[in-house]
């Protein structure tokens, strides 16, 4: 029922079955083998859970097909610009955007994050490859260690799949949006809590790390919040960063008209 209602609210809920598997694995002793972990899913309770989730997902898909013209909002213009290589890099660059936004959200607090395929450079390629490396490492670590941190980090990475432009998303030419992190941040938070619990016998490094992170967050918030005090200051700031983006141009013009400029 939770899965079905979540699907009606946001398509990101399609990764919830993966979350069920991750949380179920988290409840087990890390020393238990994968064969023993998989035995639950062949038991009566496991099969019943899979069938109920599958039925809820099936009902949702039927309702969606009947009520909406397409299953996904595909950006045809973006899709036409892709070659296999640039699509590969663009997806990796989107993964990097969400990893950065998850761990270091105050790096770029602009209302828009445009990235055009033609404007991607060597730095974007490096970020994309780094994101693939981090993702692969997280999945391998989860498979080998089966601890809370690694399982939740793997869930964080996997929950990004619907929004990293594997199917090119129609989101105004942006590489991503912070609102798509609502679900992945739950897993990232659980991963951080698991890491802090595991390090409770040696708290110095985690305390220093969290203290430094909070200090940066405080400084950035103090600098950034005034830029969001009204539409004119917000879109003037965004225009300085991305003057070529039509949505930002239109928003700035609207703010100027409304302010009597």
Secondary structure, DSSP 8 states (H G I E B T S, - for coil): -HHHHHHHH-GGGGGHHHHHHHHHHHTS-TTS-HHHHHHGGGSHHHHHHHHHHHHHHHHHHHHHHHHSS-SS-B-HHHHHH--HHHHHHHHHHHHHHHHHHHH-GGG---S--B--GGG--HHHHHHHHHHHHHHHHHHHHHHHH--HHHHHHHHHHHTTGGGSSSS-B-STTBS--GGGHHHHHHHHHHHHHHHHHHTTTSHHHHHHHHHHHHHHHHHHHHHHGGGGSSHHHHHHHHHHH-TT-HHHHHHHHHHHHHTT-
